[in-house]
Amino acid sequence: MSGFDWRSEQAYANFEKAETVDIAWEWLRRDSEYHKDYGALTTPARLNGATDDFRHKWGLSFRS
């Protein structure tokens, strides 16, 4: 997404089709606190779907 301009109306032309999960991901990927917390996870925790505390704090659930 290096060429993505979040200020462009055209970039959100399909926004009406977005589902809750799409909007939630957009929020998280722009949240510096989320990035900080994710960066603090160990590699095994990342590979195993994060820790319970991390998932709970950020409202995440992962399919098994």
C-alpha positions as CSV (number, residue, x, y, z in Angstrom):
1,M,0.0,0.0,0.0
2,S,2.9,2.3,-0.4
3,G,1.1,4.3,-3.1
4,F,-2.1,4.6,-1.1
5,D,-3.3,8.1,-0.5
6,W,-5.7,8.0,2.5
7,R,-6.8,11.5,1.8
8,S,-8.1,10.8,-1.7
9,E,-11.8,10.3,-2.1
10,Q,-11.1,7.9,-4.9
11,A,-9.2,5.6,-2.5
12,Y,-12.5,5.1,-0.6
13,A,-14.8,4.7,-3.6
14,N,-15.9,1.3,-2.4
15,F,-16.3,2.3,1.2
16,E,-20.0,1.5,1.2
17,K,-19.1,-2.1,0.6
18,A,-16.7,-2.3,3.5
19,E,-17.6,-4.6,6.3
20,T,-17.0,-4.0,10.0
21,V,-13.8,-6.1,10.0
22,D,-12.5,-3.9,7.1
23,I,-13.0,-0.7,9.0
24,A,-11.6,-2.2,12.2
25,W,-8.4,-3.2,10.4
26,E,-8.0,0.2,8.9
27,W,-8.3,1.7,12.4
28,L,-5.8,-0.7,13.9
29,R,-3.2,-0.5,11.1
30,R,-3.0,3.3,11.7
31,D,-2.9,3.1,15.5
32,S,0.6,3.7,16.8
33,E,-0.2,2.1,20.2
34,Y,-1.3,-1.1,18.4
35,H,2.0,-1.1,16.4
36,K,3.9,-0.7,19.7
37,D,2.1,-3.5,21.4
38,Y,2.5,-5.8,18.4
39,G,6.2,-5.0,18.2
40,A,6.5,-6.0,21.8
41,L,5.2,-9.5,21.1
42,T,7.7,-12.3,20.9
43,T,8.0,-14.2,17.6
44,P,6.3,-17.3,18.9
45,A,3.4,-15.2,20.2
46,R,3.0,-13.6,16.7
47,L,3.1,-17.0,15.0
48,N,0.5,-18.5,17.5
49,G,-2.1,-15.7,17.1
50,A,-0.7,-13.4,19.8
51,T,-1.3,-13.6,23.5
52,D,-4.7,-13.6,25.3
53,D,-3.9,-10.2,26.8
54,F,-3.0,-8.7,23.4
55,R,-6.2,-10.2,21.7
56,H,-8.4,-9.0,24.6
57,K,-6.9,-5.5,24.6
58,W,-7.4,-5.0,20.9
59,G,-10.6,-6.9,20.5
60,L,-9.1,-9.5,18.2
61,S,-10.1,-13.1,17.5
62,F,-8.4,-15.5,15.2
63,R,-9.9,-18.5,13.4
64,S,-8.4,-21.8,14.4
